[in-house]
Amino acid sequence: MRIIDLTGLIEEGMWTYGPPLPEVSIRKIIHQNGVVSYSITLGSITGTYLETAAHWFENAPSLDDVPPERLITNAVVVKLRAKGPLEHIELDELSPYKSKVRKGDALLVSTSWDSKWHEGNFISGSPHFSREALDWVLDRKVSILGGDIPCYDDPRKSEGLVKKLFSRGVLILAPLINIRKIRKERVKLMALTPRIKGTCAFPCRAMAIEG
């Protein structure tokens, strides 16, 4: 068995999606007896996070409602050519995988954009799905769409693509790292978050397991 950690590091000074979300703050607390704890401030969509339709739809299930079997699932790995700033993920790049994606699978899409994690345009220059490519994903009836990009929609102007995903009950897992390091086309995916009542998203630990 081989485990690939797909989780980006959360640290002070890292990228955020901007106000009203807070900057990341990690503060050490020393108790009177010398025991160490930490005070951590971050937004719910910080680092690698899992998100439900409650991001858009008030009555949609929150993270604590998601059954654990949805968080440990089979996944298909798609490695595209390295994308530049604001490039689309196109339908013709995904179409060859049509017979490989089964209903209920997770889909993990690599564009190599995770190499920009520490760069200033990580969010503003994010590659993203074309409308046709996203419709293809929806037609496959995937349970989770994961990618190494922070924006599935155009970061300059929303085209409603993320809302469309959530309207079908798809969970979003992003931005991932290290998808390129996965050797197999089908893996087991684990994406585990704390059970926090009523939240639409939270950072998670995501891993691909090659059997």
C-alpha positions, 0 to 999 in steps of 0.5 A, spaced: 500 500 500 502 507 498 499 513 501 500 520 497 498 526 501 494 531 497 493 536 503 496 543 502 500 546 508 496 551 512 501 556 515 501 564 517 502 568 511 499 563 506 494 565 500 486 566 502 480 568 498 480 575 501 476 579 505 471 577 509 475 571 510 480 572 515 488 571 514 491 565 517 493 566 525 497 560 529 499 562 536 502 558 541 499 558 548 503 557 554 499 554 560 501 556 567 504 549 568 508 549 561 503 545 557 502 548 550 496 549 546 494 553 540 489 558 538 488 558 530 484 563 526 482 561 519 476 561 514 472 555 513 475 555 506 483 555 507 488 550 505 485 544 502 478 543 504 471 539 503 465 543 501 458 542 501 452 545 497 450 549 504 455 554 501 450 556 496 443 553 498 441 554 505 437 548 507 443 543 503 446 538 508 452 541 512 459 537 513 456 534 519 451 531 515 455 528 510 455 520 511 462 517 512 462 513 506 462 519 502 469 521 505 472 514 503 471 512 496 474 510 489 477 515 485 479 516 478 485 520 477 486 525 471 492 528 469 492 534 464 498 537 461 500 543 465 495 549 465 497 556 465 494 562 468 486 562 467 486 557 462 480 552 461 480 545 463 476 543 456 471 537 454 476 534 449 481 533 455 476 529 459 472 525 454 478 520 454 476 518 461 468 517 459 469 509 460 473 510 466 469 514 471 463 510 474 457 513 478 459 515 485 466 515 484 470 521 486 474 525 480 481 528 481 484 533 476 491 535 476 493 541 472 500 542 475 497 548 478 499 546 485 506 548 483 504 555 484 501 554 491 506 560 494 505 564 488 501 571 488 497 569 482 495 562 485 488 564 486 487 570 481 490 566 475 487 559 477 485 555 471 478 553 471 473 548 468 469 550 461 462 550 461 462 544 457 467 540 461 463 541 467 457 539 464 461 532 462 463 532 470 456 532 472 454 527 466 458 522 470 454 523 476 461 523 481 460 524 488 466 529 489 470 533 484 477 534 486 482 538 483 489 542 484 486 549 483 483 553 488 477 556 483 473 551 479 469 557 476 473 563 472 476 567 478 475 574 474 467 573 474 463 567 476 459 563 471 455 559 476 459 553 475 460 551 482 453 553 484 451 548 478 455 542 482 452 544 488 445 543 485 447 536 483 449 534 490 457 534 488 462 535 494 468 540 492 475 538 494 480 543 493 485 545 492 489 539 492 497 538 491 501 532 489 496 529 484 501 528 479 505 523 484 499 518 484 501 512 479 495 509 478 489 511 475 484 508 480 485 509 487 481 510 494 480 517 496 480 519 503 478 526 505 476 527 512 474 533 516 472 535 523 465 534 525 463 541 526 456 543 526 452 547 521 458 549 517 459 548 509 466 547 509 472 546 513 480 544 511 481 537 511 486 531 510 486 528 503 489 522 501 490 517 495 491 510 497 494 505 492 492 498 493 
